């Protein structure tokens, strides 16, 4: 599974060292506009389906 550049940037903004720590994205969603919320949902869907090993790779 691959992330788009936009998804990778979002992950880097919130914490890229550990898949589970990127959950901070969820906490920020109420403050995002609709376009950013859609990107966040798309990114979180991918993160939720992958393992830590896949994320590290």
PyMOL Python script that loads the backbone (N, CA, C, O; Angstrom):
from pymol import cmd

cmd.read_pdbstr("""\
ATOM      1  N   UNK A   1       0.849  -1.169   0.000  1.00  0.00           N
ATOM      2  CA  UNK A   1       0.000   0.000   0.000  1.00  0.00           C
ATOM      3  C   UNK A   1       0.895   1.234   0.000  1.00  0.00           C
ATOM      4  O   UNK A   1       1.870   1.315   0.747  1.00  0.00           O
ATOM      5  N   UNK A   2       0.553   2.161  -0.829  1.00  0.00           N
ATOM      6  CA  UNK A   2       1.355   3.374  -0.940  1.00  0.00           C
ATOM      7  C   UNK A   2       0.546   4.597  -0.525  1.00  0.00           C
ATOM      8  O   UNK A   2      -0.674   4.642  -0.690  1.00  0.00           O
ATOM      9  N   UNK A   3       1.239   5.568   0.006  1.00  0.00           N
ATOM     10  CA  UNK A   3       0.629   6.838   0.382  1.00  0.00           C
ATOM     11  C   UNK A   3       0.910   7.862  -0.707  1.00  0.00           C
ATOM     12  O   UNK A   3       1.964   7.842  -1.344  1.00  0.00           O
ATOM     13  N   UNK A   4      -0.045   8.751  -0.907  1.00  0.00           N
ATOM     14  CA  UNK A   4       0.187   9.867  -1.814  1.00  0.00           C
ATOM     15  C   UNK A   4       1.135  10.850  -1.117  1.00  0.00           C
ATOM     16  O   UNK A   4       1.380  10.738   0.085  1.00  0.00           O
ATOM     17  N   UNK A   5       1.651  11.789  -1.864  1.00  0.00           N
ATOM     18  CA  UNK A   5       2.523  12.809  -1.282  1.00  0.00           C
ATOM     19  C   UNK A   5       1.764  13.579  -0.211  1.00  0.00           C
ATOM     20  O   UNK A   5       2.314  13.872   0.851  1.00  0.00           O
ATOM     21  N   UNK A   6       0.514  13.907  -0.478  1.00  0.00           N
ATOM     22  CA  UNK A   6      -0.300  14.642   0.488  1.00  0.00           C
ATOM     23  C   UNK A   6      -0.504  13.844   1.773  1.00  0.00           C
ATOM     24  O   UNK A   6      -0.445  14.396   2.871  1.00  0.00           O
ATOM     25  N   UNK A   7      -0.744  12.540   1.626  1.00  0.00           N
ATOM     26  CA  UNK A   7      -0.914  11.680   2.803  1.00  0.00           C
ATOM     27  C   UNK A   7       0.386  11.600   3.603  1.00  0.00           C
ATOM     28  O   UNK A   7       0.365  11.672   4.832  1.00  0.00           O
ATOM     29  N   UNK A   8       1.499  11.454   2.917  1.00  0.00           N
ATOM     30  CA  UNK A   8       2.794  11.402   3.616  1.00  0.00           C
ATOM     31  C   UNK A   8       3.063  12.699   4.366  1.00  0.00           C
ATOM     32  O   UNK A   8       3.559  12.677   5.493  1.00  0.00           O
ATOM     33  N   UNK A   9       2.741  13.816   3.751  1.00  0.00           N
ATOM     34  CA  UNK A   9       2.931  15.108   4.421  1.00  0.00           C
ATOM     35  C   UNK A   9       2.059  15.209   5.667  1.00  0.00           C
ATOM     36  O   UNK A   9       2.509  15.703   6.701  1.00  0.00           O
ATOM     37  N   UNK A  10       0.829  14.749   5.577  1.00  0.00           N
ATOM     38  CA  UNK A  10      -0.068  14.768   6.735  1.00  0.00           C
ATOM     39  C   UNK A  10       0.495  13.900   7.863  1.00  0.00           C
ATOM     40  O   UNK A  10       0.492  14.312   9.023  1.00  0.00           O
ATOM     41  N   UNK A  11       0.968  12.721   7.533  1.00  0.00           N
ATOM     42  CA  UNK A  11       1.566  11.830   8.529  1.00  0.00           C
ATOM     43  C   UNK A  11       2.771  12.506   9.179  1.00  0.00           C
ATOM     44  O   UNK A  11       2.926  12.460  10.399  1.00  0.00           O
ATOM     45  N   UNK A  12       3.608  13.121   8.382  1.00  0.00           N
ATOM     46  CA  UNK A  12       4.801  13.801   8.918  1.00  0.00           C
ATOM     47  C   UNK A  12       4.434  14.960   9.840  1.00  0.00           C
ATOM     48  O   UNK A  12       5.132  15.218  10.820  1.00  0.00           O
ATOM     49  N   UNK A  13       3.353  15.651   9.534  1.00  0.00           N
ATOM     50  CA  UNK A  13       2.926  16.767  10.383  1.00  0.00           C
ATOM     51  C   UNK A  13       2.542  16.306  11.781  1.00  0.00           C
ATOM     52  O   UNK A  13       2.783  17.010  12.762  1.00  0.00           O
ATOM     53  N   UNK A  14       1.948  15.129  11.869  1.00  0.00           N
ATOM     54  CA  UNK A  14       1.400  14.700  13.154  1.00  0.00           C
ATOM     55  C   UNK A  14       2.272  13.718  13.910  1.00  0.00           C
ATOM     56  O   UNK A  14       2.193  13.660  15.138  1.00  0.00           O
ATOM     57  N   UNK A  15       3.067  12.974  13.253  1.00  0.00           N
ATOM     58  CA  UNK A  15       4.063  12.095  13.895  1.00  0.00           C
ATOM     59  C   UNK A  15       4.303  10.894  13.012  1.00  0.00           C
ATOM     60  O   UNK A  15       3.412  10.066  12.817  1.00  0.00           O
ATOM     61  N   UNK A  16       5.483  10.799  12.487  1.00  0.00           N
ATOM     62  CA  UNK A  16       5.749   9.740  11.511  1.00  0.00           C
ATOM     63  C   UNK A  16       6.520   8.554  12.060  1.00  0.00           C
ATOM     64  O   UNK A  16       6.746   7.590  11.330  1.00  0.00           O
ATOM     65  N   UNK A  17       6.928   8.589  13.309  1.00  0.00           N
ATOM     66  CA  UNK A  17       7.809   7.528  13.794  1.00  0.00           C
ATOM     67  C   UNK A  17       7.090   6.223  14.115  1.00  0.00           C
ATOM     68  O   UNK A  17       7.723   5.172  14.207  1.00  0.00           O
ATOM     69  N   UNK A  18       5.801   6.282  14.282  1.00  0.00           N
ATOM     70  CA  UNK A  18       5.060   5.099  14.724  1.00  0.00           C
ATOM     71  C   UNK A  18       3.619   5.207  14.229  1.00  0.00           C
ATOM     72  O   UNK A  18       2.966   6.232  14.424  1.00  0.00           O
ATOM     73  N   UNK A  19       3.139   4.171  13.603  1.00  0.00           N
ATOM     74  CA  UNK A  19       1.800   4.179  12.996  1.00  0.00           C
ATOM     75  C   UNK A  19       0.724   4.579  13.989  1.00  0.00           C
ATOM     76  O   UNK A  19      -0.165   5.360  13.651  1.00  0.00           O
ATOM     77  N   UNK A  20       0.787   4.067  15.194  1.00  0.00           N
ATOM     78  CA  UNK A  20      -0.258   4.350  16.183  1.00  0.00           C
ATOM     79  C   UNK A  20      -0.210   5.785  16.693  1.00  0.00           C
ATOM     80  O   UNK A  20      -1.241   6.342  17.069  1.00  0.00           O
ATOM     81  N   UNK A  21       0.955   6.379  16.708  1.00  0.00           N
ATOM     82  CA  UNK A  21       1.091   7.749  17.214  1.00  0.00           C
ATOM     83  C   UNK A  21       0.533   8.774  16.234  1.00  0.00           C
ATOM     84  O   UNK A  21       0.353   9.938  16.593  1.00  0.00           O
ATOM     85  N   UNK A  22       0.259   8.355  15.006  1.00  0.00           N
ATOM     86  CA  UNK A  22      -0.352   9.269  14.047  1.00  0.00           C
ATOM     87  C   UNK A  22      -1.837   9.465  14.353  1.00  0.00           C
ATOM     88  O   UNK A  22      -2.527  10.176  13.623  1.00  0.00           O
ATOM     89  N   UNK A  23      -2.325   8.854  15.401  1.00  0.00           N
ATOM     90  CA  UNK A  23      -3.717   9.033  15.815  1.00  0.00           C
ATOM     91  C   UNK A  23      -4.011  10.484  16.182  1.00  0.00           C
ATOM     92  O   UNK A  23      -5.177  10.861  16.300  1.00  0.00           O
ATOM     93  N   UNK A  24      -2.997  11.287  16.360  1.00  0.00           N
ATOM     94  CA  UNK A  24      -3.201  12.712  16.625  1.00  0.00           C
ATOM     95  C   UNK A  24      -3.954  13.370  15.473  1.00  0.00           C
ATOM     96  O   UNK A  24      -4.579  14.415  15.650  1.00  0.00           O
ATOM     97  N   UNK A  25      -3.892  12.759  14.301  1.00  0.00           N
ATOM     98  CA  UNK A  25      -4.656  13.270  13.158  1.00  0.00           C
ATOM     99  C   UNK A  25      -6.141  13.287  13.505  1.00  0.00           C
ATOM    100  O   UNK A  25      -6.840  14.254  13.205  1.00  0.00           O
ATOM    101  N   UNK A  26      -6.621  12.220  14.136  1.00  0.00           N
ATOM    102  CA  UNK A  26      -8.044  12.144  14.513  1.00  0.00           C
ATOM    103  C   UNK A  26      -8.426  13.305  15.434  1.00  0.00           C
ATOM    104  O   UNK A  26      -9.491  13.900  15.275  1.00  0.00           O
ATOM    105  N   UNK A  27      -7.579  13.616  16.370  1.00  0.00           N
ATOM    106  CA  UNK A  27      -7.869  14.684  17.323  1.00  0.00           C
ATOM    107  C   UNK A  27      -7.948  16.046  16.637  1.00  0.00           C
ATOM    108  O   UNK A  27      -8.676  16.930  17.089  1.00  0.00           O
ATOM    109  N   UNK A  28      -7.206  16.214  15.557  1.00  0.00           N
ATOM    110  CA  UNK A  28      -7.182  17.500  14.862  1.00  0.00           C
ATOM    111  C   UNK A  28      -8.297  17.655  13.830  1.00  0.00           C
ATOM    112  O   UNK A  28      -8.526  18.760  13.339  1.00  0.00           O
ATOM    113  N   UNK A  29      -8.986  16.582  13.498  1.00  0.00           N
ATOM    114  CA  UNK A  29      -9.984  16.627  12.433  1.00  0.00           C
ATOM    115  C   UNK A  29     -11.081  17.682  12.635  1.00  0.00           C
ATOM    116  O   UNK A  29     -11.486  18.300  11.650  1.00  0.00           O
ATOM    117  N   UNK A  30     -11.579  17.920  13.839  1.00  0.00           N
ATOM    118  CA  UNK A  30     -12.619  18.952  13.982  1.00  0.00           C
ATOM    119  C   UNK A  30     -12.151  20.349  13.579  1.00  0.00           C
ATOM    120  O   UNK A  30     -12.970  21.202  13.238  1.00  0.00           O
ATOM    121  N   UNK A  31     -10.860  20.584  13.617  1.00  0.00           N
ATOM    122  CA  UNK A  31     -10.313  21.896  13.255  1.00  0.00           C
ATOM    123  C   UNK A  31      -9.944  22.007  11.775  1.00  0.00           C
ATOM    124  O   UNK A  31      -9.498  23.061  11.322  1.00  0.00           O
ATOM    125  N   UNK A  32     -10.127  20.930  11.029  1.00  0.00           N
ATOM    126  CA  UNK A  32      -9.769  20.919   9.608  1.00  0.00           C
ATOM    127  C   UNK A  32     -10.964  21.319   8.759  1.00  0.00           C
ATOM    128  O   UNK A  32     -12.116  21.128   9.150  1.00  0.00           O
ATOM    129  N   UNK A  33     -10.666  21.887   7.572  1.00  0.00           N
ATOM    130  CA  UNK A  33     -11.760  22.139   6.628  1.00  0.00           C
ATOM    131  C   UNK A  33     -12.130  20.802   5.977  1.00  0.00           C
ATOM    132  O   UNK A  33     -11.457  19.793   6.184  1.00  0.00           O
ATOM    133  N   UNK A  34     -13.196  20.812   5.197  1.00  0.00           N
ATOM    134  CA  UNK A  34     -13.723  19.550   4.649  1.00  0.00           C
ATOM    135  C   UNK A  34     -12.713  18.837   3.752  1.00  0.00           C
ATOM    136  O   UNK A  34     -12.632  17.609   3.776  1.00  0.00           O
ATOM    137  N   UNK A  35     -11.956  19.573   2.974  1.00  0.00           N
ATOM    138  CA  UNK A  35     -10.966  18.951   2.092  1.00  0.00           C
ATOM    139  C   UNK A  35      -9.877  18.239   2.907  1.00  0.00           C
ATOM    140  O   UNK A  35      -9.481  17.119   2.585  1.00  0.00           O
ATOM    141  N   UNK A  36      -9.407  18.896   3.950  1.00  0.00           N
ATOM    142  CA  UNK A  36      -8.386  18.277   4.806  1.00  0.00           C
ATOM    143  C   UNK A  36      -8.959  17.093   5.582  1.00  0.00           C
ATOM    144  O   UNK A  36      -8.268  16.094   5.781  1.00  0.00           O
ATOM    145  N   UNK A  37     -10.217  17.196   6.023  1.00  0.00           N
ATOM    146  CA  UNK A  37     -10.850  16.059   6.721  1.00  0.00           C
ATOM    147  C   UNK A  37     -10.939  14.856   5.811  1.00  0.00           C
ATOM    148  O   UNK A  37     -10.718  13.727   6.248  1.00  0.00           O
ATOM    149  N   UNK A  38     -11.262  15.087   4.539  1.00  0.00           N
ATOM    150  CA  UNK A  38     -11.338  13.977   3.580  1.00  0.00           C
ATOM    151  C   UNK A  38      -9.965  13.324   3.414  1.00  0.00           C
ATOM    152  O   UNK A  38      -9.857  12.098   3.376  1.00  0.00           O
ATOM    153  N   UNK A  39      -8.928  14.141   3.317  1.00  0.00           N
ATOM    154  CA  UNK A  39      -7.564  13.608   3.214  1.00  0.00           C
ATOM    155  C   UNK A  39      -7.194  12.846   4.478  1.00  0.00           C
ATOM    156  O   UNK A  39      -6.592  11.775   4.408  1.00  0.00           O
ATOM    157  N   UNK A  40      -7.547  13.393   5.625  1.00  0.00           N
ATOM    158  CA  UNK A  40      -7.251  12.726   6.897  1.00  0.00           C
ATOM    159  C   UNK A  40      -7.958  11.380   6.980  1.00  0.00           C
ATOM    160  O   UNK A  40      -7.354  10.382   7.375  1.00  0.00           O
ATOM    161  N   UNK A  41      -9.243  11.348   6.606  1.00  0.00           N
ATOM    162  CA  UNK A  41      -9.992  10.074   6.634  1.00  0.00           C
ATOM    163  C   UNK A  41      -9.340   9.043   5.725  1.00  0.00           C
ATOM    164  O   UNK A  41      -9.158   7.888   6.110  1.00  0.00           O
ATOM    165  N   UNK A  42      -8.989   9.469   4.518  1.00  0.00           N
ATOM    166  CA  UNK A  42      -8.350   8.578   3.539  1.00  0.00           C
ATOM    167  C   UNK A  42      -7.034   8.034   4.095  1.00  0.00           C
ATOM    168  O   UNK A  42      -6.744   6.844   3.967  1.00  0.00           O
ATOM    169  N   UNK A  43      -6.255   8.896   4.701  1.00  0.00           N
ATOM    170  CA  UNK A  43      -4.971   8.494   5.275  1.00  0.00           C
ATOM    171  C   UNK A  43      -5.165   7.549   6.447  1.00  0.00           C
ATOM    172  O   UNK A  43      -4.480   6.531   6.550  1.00  0.00           O
ATOM    173  N   UNK A  44      -6.102   7.883   7.336  1.00  0.00           N
ATOM    174  CA  UNK A  44      -6.360   7.038   8.502  1.00  0.00           C
ATOM    175  C   UNK A  44      -6.890   5.672   8.099  1.00  0.00           C
ATOM    176  O   UNK A  44      -6.563   4.669   8.732  1.00  0.00           O
ATOM    177  N   UNK A  45      -7.705   5.623   7.049  1.00  0.00           N
ATOM    178  CA  UNK A  45      -8.189   4.328   6.559  1.00  0.00           C
ATOM    179  C   UNK A  45      -7.022   3.435   6.158  1.00  0.00           C
ATOM    180  O   UNK A  45      -7.008   2.243   6.464  1.00  0.00           O
ATOM    181  N   UNK A  46      -6.057   4.011   5.479  1.00  0.00           N
ATOM    182  CA  UNK A  46      -4.878   3.232   5.080  1.00  0.00           C
ATOM    183  C   UNK A  46      -4.065   2.807   6.298  1.00  0.00           C
ATOM    184  O   UNK A  46      -3.622   1.662   6.386  1.00  0.00           O
ATOM    185  N   UNK A  47      -3.871   3.735   7.238  1.00  0.00           N
ATOM    186  CA  UNK A  47      -3.095   3.414   8.435  1.00  0.00           C
ATOM    187  C   UNK A  47      -3.768   2.323   9.264  1.00  0.00           C
ATOM    188  O   UNK A  47      -3.091   1.468   9.835  1.00  0.00           O
ATOM    189  N   UNK A  48      -5.088   2.350   9.329  1.00  0.00           N
ATOM    190  CA  UNK A  48      -5.822   1.361  10.119  1.00  0.00           C
ATOM    191  C   UNK A  48      -5.704  -0.042   9.559  1.00  0.00           C
ATOM    192  O   UNK A  48      -5.810  -1.017  10.303  1.00  0.00           O
ATOM    193  N   UNK A  49      -5.486  -0.156   8.261  1.00  0.00           N
ATOM    194  CA  UNK A  49      -5.446  -1.490   7.659  1.00  0.00           C
ATOM    195  C   UNK A  49      -4.039  -2.072   7.562  1.00  0.00           C
ATOM    196  O   UNK A  49      -3.878  -3.232   7.184  1.00  0.00           O
ATOM    197  N   UNK A  50      -3.022  -1.285   7.898  1.00  0.00           N
ATOM    198  CA  UNK A  50      -1.668  -1.811   7.753  1.00  0.00           C
ATOM    199  C   UNK A  50      -1.051  -2.182   9.100  1.00  0.00           C
ATOM    200  O   UNK A  50      -1.469  -1.705  10.155  1.00  0.00           O
ATOM    201  N   UNK A  51      -0.075  -3.021   9.026  1.00  0.00           N
ATOM    202  CA  UNK A  51       0.645  -3.438  10.238  1.00  0.00           C
ATOM    203  C   UNK A  51       1.760  -2.434  10.525  1.00  0.00           C
ATOM    204  O   UNK A  51       2.098  -1.605   9.680  1.00  0.00           O
ATOM    205  N   UNK A  52       2.315  -2.520  11.710  1.00  0.00           N
ATOM    206  CA  UNK A  52       3.446  -1.657  12.057  1.00  0.00           C
ATOM    207  C   UNK A  52       4.635  -1.928  11.141  1.00  0.00           C
ATOM    208  O   UNK A  52       5.345  -0.999  10.755  1.00  0.00           O
ATOM    209  N   UNK A  53       4.854  -3.177  10.795  1.00  0.00           N
ATOM    210  CA  UNK A  53       5.965  -3.535   9.914  1.00  0.00           C
ATOM    211  C   UNK A  53       5.780  -2.910   8.534  1.00  0.00           C
ATOM    212  O   UNK A  53       6.737  -2.415   7.941  1.00  0.00           O
ATOM    213  N   UNK A  54       4.544  -2.934   8.023  1.00  0.00           N
ATOM    214  CA  UNK A  54       4.278  -2.300   6.728  1.00  0.00           C
ATOM    215  C   UNK A  54       4.525  -0.798   6.806  1.00  0.00           C
ATOM    216  O   UNK A  54       5.088  -0.211   5.882  1.00  0.00           O
ATOM    217  N   UNK A  55       4.110  -0.178   7.897  1.00  0.00           N
ATOM    218  CA  UNK A  55       4.306   1.255   8.065  1.00  0.00           C
ATOM    219  C   UNK A  55       5.795   1.597   8.098  1.00  0.00           C
ATOM    220  O   UNK A  55       6.227   2.581   7.496  1.00  0.00           O
ATOM    221  N   UNK A  56       6.572   0.781   8.801  1.00  0.00           N
ATOM    222  CA  UNK A  56       8.015   1.014   8.904  1.00  0.00           C
ATOM    223  C   UNK A  56       8.703   0.925   7.543  1.00  0.00           C
ATOM    224  O   UNK A  56       9.654   1.653   7.258  1.00  0.00           O
ATOM    225  N   UNK A  57       8.198   0.016   6.715  1.00  0.00           N
ATOM    226  CA  UNK A  57       8.792  -0.181   5.383  1.00  0.00           C
ATOM    227  C   UNK A  57       8.503   0.999   4.512  1.00  0.00           C
ATOM    228  O   UNK A  57       8.917   1.027   3.353  1.00  0.00           O
TER     229      UNK A  57
END
""", "prot")
cmd.dss("prot")
cmd.show_as("cartoon", "prot")
cmd.util.cbc("prot")
cmd.orient("prot")
